């Protein structure tokens, strides 16, 4: 599995420019007017991981298959969206379908690009969208609670649990806090996720700065970083214009361009890494002469469930996993060397897969 990240923001903050750069396409129309992105544009990109190339080189793999991340460019939101203003209803429906929200904030000055509210204030922009999402959640909760009354009177245990969780979320929202600030017991996690509350989505703030601030940020992005720390959210500083230029360059020229700009890596790499951290994701590998492949799982995933990411039959018939840590595979120059060094392990159903593990699963068909 990869993951799906929704790119959101007020109109004219640079999110469609960023989307175009990230997906190496011109599918999202970047234009200087609100609602230029009327349908959500979806693009997939490979997750960069140099470890995969290293493993493929050692194993002589004919094919390299990275894991992928899906970006969804969602129509710009305006104040009043929770009441259907602008493209509000469409925005709210699209955002329910993503795993996390990349909230693009305008942290640059440019007199040629208008701001929908006539000022440059990324904190106020963030609050505008957060407020609209909170209002939408509050109204959704009120409707759901009203619909549960009859079921609760009939003794429906699932309805009782749902009411309890909805009221916990409602209390947080009434206190001016998004649903993601609620601490949810592990036993309630599945039911909580099924509520699909908009403000329960993990948030990554993306500070879109001018080219000269791409390496170190600016005073506006510093304000956003402070806000993100207070909220326990992720934050990445990116220049959408630089990413747009990078997208059009061959790899060798792109590396030189990054160096000239004082950047160590592309914004895409930083954005994906921050997204992985935000969602608690990690990667394991399968390697052989035919292909070297990366697979994305959540941290804490046990071996049978990791096998299930490849195919449901692998999980259902799981017997064991043959396991080599990435560093041990490289140090041994492959499986044979790792075996000789005593770094080849056989793990059972309770093994918690680690980031970088090279795995081979045995299962009953």
Secondary structure, DSSP 8 states (H G I E B T S, - for coil): --EEEEEE-BTTSSHHHHHHHHHTS--S---SSTT---S-EEEEEE---HHHHHHHHHHT-SEEE--EEEEEE---B-TTGGGT-TTHHHHHHHHTT-SEEEEEEE----TTS--TTSS--HHHHHHHHHHHHHHHHHHHHHHHHHHHHHHHHTT-HHHHHHHHHHHHHHHHHHTT--GGGS---GGGHHHHHHT--GGGSEEEEEEE--GGGTTT--HHHHHHHHHHHHHT-EEEEE-HHHHHHHTTS-HHHHHHHHHHTT-SS-HHHHHHHHHHHHHTEEEEEEE-SSEEEEEEEETT-BHHHHHHHH-HHHHHTEEEEEEE-HHHHHHTTSHHHHHHTT--EEE-TT-B--TT-EEEEEE--
